[in-house]
Amino acid sequence: MAPKKKEVARQIKLQIGAGAANPSPPVGPALGQAGVNIMDFCKAFNDKTKDMEKGMPVPVVISVYGDRSFDFITKLPPVSYYIKKALKLKKGSQTPGRGGFVSKISQKQIREIAESKMPDLNAHTVEAAMNIVAGQCVSMGIQVIEE
């Protein structure tokens, strides 16, 4: 007989730096309200992300069950992180869409970002994923150039 599936009581979505989970906000309050052992989560998360670049923003979806146990899924960093890393930017434009671009990005760079982020994007082809990445570039005030 198959084991009975636990019912998810709550789902929590957070973005935490790789290897930097600690009981301070936003982690502590979010997990404390759900009745999860905060230190168990922090240890498990930090262990799972120890091979990633320190401080890289990692979206995580935590499923909390009725008996206060949990499991979590880590995702890839946001597209904006990859764009800023590729262009060596600290941040995007303060006024995107009003002229004045912060930087330029090539189609080749967009393709690399789209291919690495493909598992988390809502796209079936690389070209569709490239359109998503290009849209993010425009919203950050980065000019997309054709090669």
Secondary structure, DSSP 4 states (H G I P E B T S, - for coil): -PPPPPPEEEEEEEEEETT---SSTTHHHHHHHHT--HHHHHHHHHHHTTTSPTT-EEEEEEEEETTS-EEEEE-PPPHHHHHHHHHT-SS--SSTTSS--SEEEEHHHHHHHHHHHGGGSS-SSHHHHHHHHHHHHHHTTEEEE--
